Amino acid sequence: MSKLNLEITESLEFDSGDIAVIIKQDGSVGKIIMPNMDQEVRNSEGYKSMLEVVELLKPGAKEEFIKHAEKVKGRIH
């Protein structure tokens, strides 16, 4: 597993292709911030990792996320 960098800041800065998972104080997933769901994003390692993290935090969420994305953009997985 790669090293995690902790940064305490008042603002967020994102690079193109970044994905952020917001975890609430109670441990639930608040929201997922990501770029548009184009083919490049769907094929990225970052997207695949995000699905695994979401599944770890909330079992069943990976499949929910995939189903939601299919409704919005058509079958992508």
Contacts in CASP RR format, 6 or more apart in sequence:
PFRMAT RR
TARGET T0000
AUTHOR 0000-0000-0000
METHOD contacts of the structure
MODEL  1
MSKLNLEITESLEFDSGDIAVIIKQDGSVGKIIMPNMDQEVRNSEGYKSM
LEVVELLKPGAKEEFIKHAEKVKGRIH
12 20 0 8 1.000
14 20 0 8 1.000
14 33 0 8 1.000
16 35 0 8 1.000
17 34 0 8 1.000
17 35 0 8 1.000
17 41 0 8 1.000
17 44 0 8 1.000
17 46 0 8 1.000
18 34 0 8 1.000
18 35 0 8 1.000
19 32 0 8 1.000
19 33 0 8 1.000
19 34 0 8 1.000
19 35 0 8 1.000
19 46 0 8 1.000
19 47 0 8 1.000
19 50 0 8 1.000
20 32 0 8 1.000
20 33 0 8 1.000
20 34 0 8 1.000
21 29 0 8 1.000
21 32 0 8 1.000
21 50 0 8 1.000
21 53 0 8 1.000
21 54 0 8 1.000
21 57 0 8 1.000
22 29 0 8 1.000
22 30 0 8 1.000
22 31 0 8 1.000
22 32 0 8 1.000
22 33 0 8 1.000
23 29 0 8 1.000
23 30 0 8 1.000
23 57 0 8 1.000
24 30 0 8 1.000
27 57 0 8 1.000
28 57 0 8 1.000
28 58 0 8 1.000
29 54 0 8 1.000
29 57 0 8 1.000
29 58 0 8 1.000
29 61 0 8 1.000
32 50 0 8 1.000
32 54 0 8 1.000
32 65 0 8 1.000
34 41 0 8 1.000
34 47 0 8 1.000
34 50 0 8 1.000
35 41 0 8 1.000
37 69 0 8 1.000
37 72 0 8 1.000
37 73 0 8 1.000
37 76 0 8 1.000
39 76 0 8 1.000
41 47 0 8 1.000
42 69 0 8 1.000
42 76 0 8 1.000
42 77 0 8 1.000
51 62 0 8 1.000
51 65 0 8 1.000
51 66 0 8 1.000
52 62 0 8 1.000
54 61 0 8 1.000
54 62 0 8 1.000
54 65 0 8 1.000
55 61 0 8 1.000
55 62 0 8 1.000
66 76 0 8 1.000
66 77 0 8 1.000
69 76 0 8 1.000
69 77 0 8 1.000
70 76 0 8 1.000
70 77 0 8 1.000
END
